[in-house]
Amino acid sequence: AEAHRYAVFGHPIAHSLSPEIHQAFAAQLGIHLRYETIDVPPGEFEEAVRRFFAEGGLGANVTLPHKEAAFAMADERSEAAQRAGAANTLTALVGGKVQAHNTDGSGFVRDITERHSLDLRGHDALLLGAGGAAKAVAWALLDAGVQTLTIVNRTPERADALADAIGEPARCHTRYWDGLEGECFDLVVNATSIGIHGGTFDLPMSLLQDHSTCYDLSYGAAAASFKGWATAAGTRYFRDGLGMLVEQAADAFEHWHGQRPDTDPVYQTLRQRLG
Ligand code: SKM
């Protein structure tokens, strides 16, 4: 029989580990599927997704720069997608309709609470960034029970807009990027693209305490800049986003196939290869 078709859309996308992750999950559970990468520039995204589904595609992951467009084109949207205003998981529905979902927030929290055994309840968290990934993570951190969430962004209006959308002023507020002197946090999450563009983190080292965790949503070379700052600031607990990548894939996989894969062996394989 023809394998069921899945794909990840992005631009660029050749680097994506999603095909390998989903094929590994499928092999574990005896599911037969094909999962490919599809590179489309922004103007052609929606048409390409519709064509993929019309030709029998059943589900798609979506990454930069298409997550907002994926959300916008959908006919149905999960609460997680609505909160992020972005989708990383699209599912073909009957009649050519498309459902949007977002697993970035749940994947992040699962990685941090289960793989890294960090109980977020009562934590004071600092979120750097206010873009699509930051939005998903902000809601997920609050759901996971952080005591406070402070959001800073180079463009402060975007941080304010996110805090307003969350609407929990007692727990979630913003600061200016250069207004963090004298504050300290249990968890600092980098959801900016600073590392991707080769910038550096000009933040006070005093943000961290002995036990503080630093987490970069990206992995590999893109996480190096924040890791450099975190290490200089003395963190003993630096985490990159490889675990989140595997967990968001597992949540999408479960959404599509109704079965939960074991993420550990897949994570370990990728970790060994990527360092
Ligand atoms: O949210 C994920 C997306 O589902 C897939 C992905 C990738 O393939 O690199 C990265 C993240 O944006």
Residues whose N, C-alpha, C, O or C-beta is under 5 A from the ligand:
A	BS01	SKM	V8 S16 L17 S18 N61 V62 T63 L64 N88 D104 Q248
